[in-house]
Amino acid sequence: MPPVRTAAILAVGSELLTPHRLDTNSLFLSGRLNDIGIDVVSKSVVGDNELALAAAIRHALDAEDLVVTTGGLGPTADDLTREVVAQILGLELVENAEVLESIRRRFERRALHMPDGNRRQAAVPKGAVVLPNPNGTAPGLWIDAGKAILVLLPGPPREMQPMFEADVLPRLLERSGGRRVVRRVVKIAGRPESHVEEIANPIYSPFATADTPIETTILATPGQIELHLSARGSDVAAMERTLESAVEKLAKALAPAVFSVDGKSLEQVVGQQLQARGWKVAVAESCTGGLLGGRLTDVSGSSAWFAGGIVAYENEVKQQLLGVAADVLERHGAVSEPTAVAMADGVRERLAADAGVAITGIAGPTGGTPEKPVGTVVIAVSAGPAVVRTYRFVGDRAMVRQQAVTAAMELLRQTLASQPQQTASR
Amino acid sequence: MPPVRTAAILAVGSELLTPHRLDTNSLFLSGRLNDIGIDVVSKSVVGDNELALAAAIRHALDAEDLVVTTGGLGPTADDLTREVVAQILGLELVENAEVLESIRRRFERRALHMPDGNRRQAAVPKGAVVLPNPNGTAPGLWIDAGKAILVLLPGPPREMQPMFEADVLPRLLERSGGRRVVRRVVKIAGRPESHVEEIANPIYSPFATADTPIETTILATPGQIELHLSARGSDVAAMERTLESAVEKLAKALAPAVFSVDGKSLEQVVGQQLQARGWKVAVAESCTGGLLGGRLTDVSGSSAWFAGGIVAYENEVKQQLLGVAADVLERHGAVSEPTAVAMADGVRERLAADAGVAITGIAGPTGGTPEKPVGTVVIAVSAGPAVVRTYRFVGDRAMVRQQAVTAAMELLRQTLASQPQQTASR
């Protein structure tokens, strides 16, 4: 058995060719295949069209060691993958009694009669291994096509993913030639990508040519950068040691902007900091309209450390509900450091919380001035003496708001990290 | 010139084969090609690999009338599209003085010296039409490859999209054989997909076989359904009449759940309703943590009709900031109709707004009880006598929260729509 090194992924379904839908199964499959050292060399989408599908599968089988298809195994006339594969490989389709019985039972359990169309799902190309589908009617198929392996999986992720884990991964592991991939992720907030690259590059580039080489990918979202490090080889312990050493060096060089090296999100990290202190946080938001509260409460269990918030879009609300003094607003404006501090102090006090975070800014596209252009955002954290910073974010309204939320969470994290752990003083 | 009927889209770049990135350019291209009656038959992603790229382009040119590539036109050694295309089509690459000059000027305008790598971007396969790139250094290329047309576009959307609009679309229109596509979108909130399909199907299925046939696609996101109707042909006036008639019938049958037939989002529709009345809305949120305020303020100019909000995660906050009576919370619980009404009334009053909207619920995964399982959400609108409804949403925490936000906006919309327009009574 030659080892499997390269793969093509083929998503089947006309709906995936419309302007509204993307094939996202390939993200899961690429990740899992990479994990066992298999390179994904191409990804394609092809509609429910016999000739196009046949050509695409043939092309992929010629080019790679492994071809994984998703979709087109359903009961309707549109679903052609099984038949096309049997045809191009010259395999007879035989009705499999066991598969038919399991589909029938699935309908019976719901007190339904099996429609005729579903009978087609029991047709198995001669020599194929049937991959059971506990979450749907369409079984998967594993076909040794000589030079390459062809795996047919159902399209719905909740059927495809468990099937891949249970019945495809173990078979591929036998064929992967013992290669493994180990990964680590370093997450950084509040630094531009170019800045991270400038610092990180001299650190990780020597690792690219080391005995245990490390590959690095930079992923940027508004306000946040992730460095994905991966090592590929057969000596897992050596790969883990090398990665650990690289992660340590990166975390040190990029401190204090590194908020996680263990996969945790910023909201999880902040939640843990607050919980460790027995603290609750409250938020006062202007231009983000509630998105900071929304993100903090993305985490289940956030009620343990999130008190609530005040969205103060109008100046009257800033005065009445947050206690911002009218003369502060008048002298400095709604987007100013004194206002942000007053908002953070105010929300902390009014909600009887241990920490207060405030965001006020100009998300755009209108409302900018020469001194305070669109993208100007002021963030304050009140937990002891207030910490306040002014930012100039670039991008459209949505990007400015996203960056503001991430920056506020990062300023809260750094403020909490720089203070000795203590119990609430409220 | 034979008309162009079918297309393949090919995205080039190894980063698009990782588990982190999807090719989204194809969504834009599919939409625009469909608009002029060209069917996208396949989409592929291929890495920065000479052989794989050559095989993929050859395969696509054999199969379709038009092949559009995105990416791989940059200045680095990884960028291979131009060279590979010249090779497989047997075309000589010639440095184009005009292109070189325009790249050089681009650097000069920024007081930068042109790096050597960028010189490659001026190489043009003999006979190709150069498509100018006002937003970057890589020009696009239009190549008549005999049986098929090959169009090479840069990868960054802000370079690719304007180039497509200015220089590709007009050329394709000359080759599209006069076919056009006209579209309409009907947007519906708060109805399950199966319910919409049951009502809509008898209405639009006769149109599928009419003289001017209509194709229909249903797109579902949590809490919201979109019906996309499109007609394809050469008689634009007839297509518009047919679509108008279908949209009217659907809007009538699905009323009052249809919130837009002109492309507007729910937040835009609600904003317009409020502005027409000179009203401001305030929100009180519990389980959504600020997401309703966040979504309402997605729209630029929302300060004209959004006052602010209170995120009342803790019961103390519900009492102190929203004035919810302790005995209401005690007798009925935080997730109850009386509490929701008190929250909506409270936020309306405290923020001196004309309308108040409240959300309280159990987003999960924990916190459910037999009487109030995870997914139970109560929404109240206070604008005159309070309107309140209890929902049971299905899905994970993020899905429950999204559906709650959409349902709250829809309940606000219906409440406003059912009231005569009047000026604020505050």
Chai-1 contact restraints between the chains, C-beta under 6 A:
chainA,res_idxA,chainB,res_idxB,connection_type,confidence,min_distance_angstrom,max_distance_angstrom,comment,restraint_id
A,L17,B,V40,contact,1.0,0.0,6.0,A-B,restraint_1
A,P19,B,L27,contact,1.0,0.0,6.0,A-B,restraint_2
A,P19,B,S30,contact,1.0,0.0,6.0,A-B,restraint_3
A,P19,B,G31,contact,1.0,0.0,6.0,A-B,restraint_4
A,H20,B,L219,contact,1.0,0.0,6.0,A-B,restraint_5
A,L22,B,L22,contact,1.0,0.0,6.0,A-B,restraint_6
A,L27,B,P19,contact,1.0,0.0,6.0,A-B,restraint_7
A,S30,B,P19,contact,1.0,0.0,6.0,A-B,restraint_8
A,G31,B,P19,contact,1.0,0.0,6.0,A-B,restraint_9
A,V40,B,L17,contact,1.0,0.0,6.0,A-B,restraint_10
A,V41,B,A52,contact,1.0,0.0,6.0,A-B,restraint_11
A,S42,B,V46,contact,1.0,0.0,6.0,A-B,restraint_12
A,K43,B,V45,contact,1.0,0.0,6.0,A-B,restraint_13
A,S44,B,S44,contact,1.0,0.0,6.0,A-B,restraint_14
A,V45,B,K43,contact,1.0,0.0,6.0,A-B,restraint_15
A,V46,B,S42,contact,1.0,0.0,6.0,A-B,restraint_16
A,A52,B,V41,contact,1.0,0.0,6.0,A-B,restraint_17
A,H59,B,H59,contact,1.0,0.0,6.0,A-B,restraint_18
A,L219,B,H20,contact,1.0,0.0,6.0,A-B,restraint_19
A,G289,B,G293,contact,1.0,0.0,6.0,A-B,restraint_20
A,G289,B,G294,contact,1.0,0.0,6.0,A-B,restraint_21
A,G289,B,T297,contact,1.0,0.0,6.0,A-B,restraint_22
A,G290,B,G290,contact,1.0,0.0,6.0,A-B,restraint_23
A,G290,B,G293,contact,1.0,0.0,6.0,A-B,restraint_24
A,G290,B,G294,contact,1.0,0.0,6.0,A-B,restraint_25
A,G290,B,G309,contact,1.0,0.0,6.0,A-B,restraint_26
A,L291,B,G294,contact,1.0,0.0,6.0,A-B,restraint_27
A,G293,B,G289,contact,1.0,0.0,6.0,A-B,restraint_28
A,G293,B,G290,contact,1.0,0.0,6.0,A-B,restraint_29
A,G293,B,V311,contact,1.0,0.0,6.0,A-B,restraint_30
A,G294,B,G289,contact,1.0,0.0,6.0,A-B,restraint_31
A,G294,B,G290,contact,1.0,0.0,6.0,A-B,restraint_32
A,G294,B,L291,contact,1.0,0.0,6.0,A-B,restraint_33
A,G294,B,G294,contact,1.0,0.0,6.0,A-B,restraint_34
A,T297,B,G289,contact,1.0,0.0,6.0,A-B,restraint_35
A,S300,B,P365,contact,1.0,0.0,6.0,A-B,restraint_36
A,S300,B,R397,contact,1.0,0.0,6.0,A-B,restraint_37
A,S303,B,Y313,contact,1.0,0.0,6.0,A-B,restraint_38
A,F306,B,Y313,contact,1.0,0.0,6.0,A-B,restraint_39
A,A307,B,E314,contact,1.0,0.0,6.0,A-B,restraint_40
A,G308,B,V311,contact,1.0,0.0,6.0,A-B,restraint_41
A,G308,B,A312,contact,1.0,0.0,6.0,A-B,restraint_42
A,G308,B,Y313,contact,1.0,0.0,6.0,A-B,restraint_43
A,G308,B,E314,contact,1.0,0.0,6.0,A-B,restraint_44
A,G308,B,V317,contact,1.0,0.0,6.0,A-B,restraint_45
A,G309,B,G290,contact,1.0,0.0,6.0,A-B,restraint_46
A,G309,B,V311,contact,1.0,0.0,6.0,A-B,restraint_47
A,I310,B,I310,contact,1.0,0.0,6.0,A-B,restraint_48
A,V311,B,G293,contact,1.0,0.0,6.0,A-B,restraint_49
A,V311,B,G308,contact,1.0,0.0,6.0,A-B,restraint_50
A,V311,B,G309,contact,1.0,0.0,6.0,A-B,restraint_51
A,A312,B,G308,contact,1.0,0.0,6.0,A-B,restraint_52
A,Y313,B,S303,contact,1.0,0.0,6.0,A-B,restraint_53
A,Y313,B,F306,contact,1.0,0.0,6.0,A-B,restraint_54
A,Y313,B,G308,contact,1.0,0.0,6.0,A-B,restraint_55
A,E314,B,A307,contact,1.0,0.0,6.0,A-B,restraint_56
A,E314,B,G308,contact,1.0,0.0,6.0,A-B,restraint_57
A,V317,B,G308,contact,1.0,0.0,6.0,A-B,restraint_58
A,V317,B,L351,contact,1.0,0.0,6.0,A-B,restraint_59
A,L351,B,V317,contact,1.0,0.0,6.0,A-B,restraint_60
A,P365,B,S300,contact,1.0,0.0,6.0,A-B,restraint_61
A,R397,B,S300,contact,1.0,0.0,6.0,A-B,restraint_62
